[in-house]
Amino acid sequence: MMEIDSSTFMAVLFGMLLVLLFIALAIVVFRAILRKPARSGPLIPTEDGHFEVVGRRVSCSHCGGISFTPKEILLNTWLLSLLRIDWLDSSANVLSCDKCGQLTWFAQDE
């Protein structure tokens, strides 16, 4: 059996780390280049506390409620999760119905 000294092991480990960092950087650059422009702005409540998207008041498709709590949800991908850099993933705006809890999803703005 062949023995590997500690300096060779550390060099290989450092090389693997550099490769992973290069892959993560390439993903960030490609995502920035290929990212589609946003179609709508963030979900901001109107003066009466309700939400409008494209000029129409948002209502729950399940119970018809018009009172929502806004949240931002991370959209994980397997590769970025594997590399433990999930924070680079896209996110989406979600409205949670205050009556029944159903989630209504909207694309995140830039």
Secondary structure, DSSP 8 states (H G I E B T S, - for coil): -----HHHHHHHHHHHHHHHHHHHHHHHHHHHHH----SS----B-TTS-BEETTEE---TTT----EEEEEEE---HHHHHTT-GGGS-EEEEEEETTT--EEEEE---
